[in-house]
Amino acid sequence: MTEIRLDGLKKRFGSDMAADGTDLTVESGEYLCILGPTGAGKTTLMRMICGLTEPDEGRVFFGDQDVTYLDTAERGATMLSQTYALFPNMRVKENVLFGSWIKGWPEEESQQLARNILSMMHMESRSKAYPDELSGGQQQRIALARALASGSRVLLLDEPLRALDARLRLELRKDLKGMVKAMGLTAIHVTHDQDEALEMADRIAVLRAGRIIQVGTPKEVFEDPKTPFVANFVGRSNMIQCRVVQSAEGKVVLENEGGLRMEAKDGGQPPGTEVLMAVKVGNTKISTKLPGYFEGRVEKILYEGATITAEVMVKGLGLVYSKLPNRKFDDFREGNTVSVNWSPEKARVFDIPEGGIEYEIRVD
């Protein structure tokens, strides 16, 4: 297993800063997910780790070895890119076996590994097919199988499940991480799918505009976001600008400019401070019977399978969203007056962002 350490990586493309002083340590044997919106710099960061892009500043270490300027082949890292890059003149099984062949592995060991990985990818029946005979999702599975069978100590996965259908994607999340752990690899998995990151990662690094905003376990990043952006990107949140009225016993009373009062976990800001409060839509409850912080009118109810989302218009506040189990679907109707509530410990309070609230909470 190999520890990966990034020390002050910077990379600029024209006026765009793709990496802005990135510091990150990936523990030996860890499965780390880098989560961020399109254009955050995720692929550039992976290419610098792999050796396909040279940083303008900073260093990349594998263990104690500085690999910043080593060729890709010398690093012991394999990157699965979004383009798959399969060999068109080789059959599926030959593509998977390629890495072990060039490393001179025993034939029996190579064949067994290829069989195991093709079985995991549900591609045994297509082992003799050529890449151009496969669908895009099947090609992606073969590229993933080849990366796993490469014999590298570091596996870099750039959106590895994006072309797969929903059912297979869910199945492979567990299988892929299990295979990586069983093979003793250190893996970095880039994705913009928060559910994928939350389910698969040992830790998540949230990246935005070339900067790592927060690193933590899935639970830490989801339940204790350090910025409004993280609060709204990793699990959508209702955001309310207000001021601190009073604080006591670990919680604060807040009031917005319309006079609505609510409670949240104490963020350390003194009374009178303008703040931004965030509460996950899944922690925002509505009721036609119980009291809440304020009332609103149900504008729309969206059925989403396992869940529903209610859009509630609150006078002086705007739309507030509540995500509920689908068993609640028949409890509410458009036009209902409902109360809106949440547990104070589930709501976070942040200082007003320097760049403005609109930019801070934007997720594109």
Secondary structure, 3 states (H helix, E strand, C coil): CCCEEEEEEEEEECCEEEEEEEEEEECCCCEEEEECCCCCCHHHHHHHHHCCCCCCEEEEEECCEECCCCCHHHHCEEEECCCCCCCCCCCHHHHHHHHHHHCCCCHHHHHHHHHHHHHHCCCHHHCCCCHHHCCHHHHHHHHHHHHHCCCCCEEEEECCCCCCCHHHHHHHHHHHHHHHHHCCCEEEEEECCHHHHHHHCCEEEEEECCEEEEEECHHHHHHCCCCHHHHHHCCCEEEEEEEEEEEECCEEEEECCCCCEEEEECCCCCCCCEEEEEEEHHHCEEECCCCCCEEEEEEEEEECCCEEEEEEEECCCEEEEEEEEHHHHHHCCCCCEEEEECCHHHEEEEECCCCCHHHHHCCC
